[in-house]
């Protein structure tokens, strides 16, 4: 998969060189390309924002640098392109969307700052490419960069070959087909600061352990996320 991340703060993305995503890059499973939007400005101050038409607080990102950025994206690779624009006004990000994005050959992330990007850039992109506006949640970040870190990590770990044991993807919270939060996990030692590991986990009785885990998962989900068990809002995978 090819990833292009466009931002006025490209340094935000250095953590992607670490851990699992970093390994996926080193292994050639992910081709990561980070671009500084200011390279597509032509004034002395490398201006990327301006005041909003109609008035109001804040600044809006100018369309011209973004237009040139997308032209350059097309020149750099002929792979079909999906544009992801992080915005609190977007489709809520969930595991179903992570799986959808993991099927694309190329994702181009356009990071807005301030009050966002001039709407004409969004309209231009949605005419030319597949475009998905994505929200990380109902809160406001200062820009799209932190959202991109989360989305890229959630997507890259789903790519074939990235996670050593793909079975671990099936068991985790929000995995397709099971809508429960994950049960609590324990490791050695059996007693730590007077707290013992639940005895059943030491019993060797696999059926009883599976049953216990399912009960704990149900209990946790009912308590923390009743929407996942009691109705159809869920995690996007249906019942
Ligand atoms: N940019 C600013 N806030 C955001 C959010 N909640 N999700 C995605 N991108 C954002």
Boltz pocket constraint, residues with backbone or C-beta under 6 A from the ligand:
constraints:
  - pocket:
      binder: B
      contacts: [[A, 86], [A, 87], [A, 88], [A, 112], [A, 134], [A, 135], [A, 136], [A, 137], [A, 138], [A, 139], [A, 140], [A, 141], [A, 142], [A, 143], [A, 144], [A, 147]]
      max_distance: 6.0
